[in-house]
């Protein structure tokens, strides 16, 4: 039995990695406002198109230094006072409040070190990209650049912030169902 993988934000890197390693077990990879880079962060251009640049909002990150203050940060979390403005600006307040209580630091070091071997295996897994059109984290320009660099089979657009599961859950659900319509029937 094969699975459908859905990745959001940096979770797209996990979907791509799984597609490299388990191509025979995945029927579809769906990227939702996600980092979709065929080989991870293998080239300087990948950093530009795949890493969120939130510098225009100021000092927005709480950084963790798991390897000591003399080494680069190992984790990052958008400060609570910026989360609604940047991540959840179209989401209901109750959802963004709950998300702010539950969100955990992202493994910055692991994400930036994600590199995958080149090879044809990953091309065996069909891909769909769902663009989040009002995303302030993975911007529409970044999403378009990743789509141009590694063209998926289908691209859908969603009038959503970075968190469509909060800001447009029913529309997102509809697009996820639509994406599966192209799979062969069992």
Secondary structure, DSSP 8 states (H G I E B T S, - for coil): --EEEEEETTHHHHHHHHHHH-GGGEEEEEEES----TTBS-SHHHHHHHS---GGG-S-EEEE-TT-TTS--SEEEE-HHHHHHHT-TTS-HHHHHHHHHH---B-HHHHHT-B----GGGGGS-EEEEEETT-TTTTHHHHHHHHHHS--SEEEEE---S-HHHHSHHHHHHHHHHHHTTS---
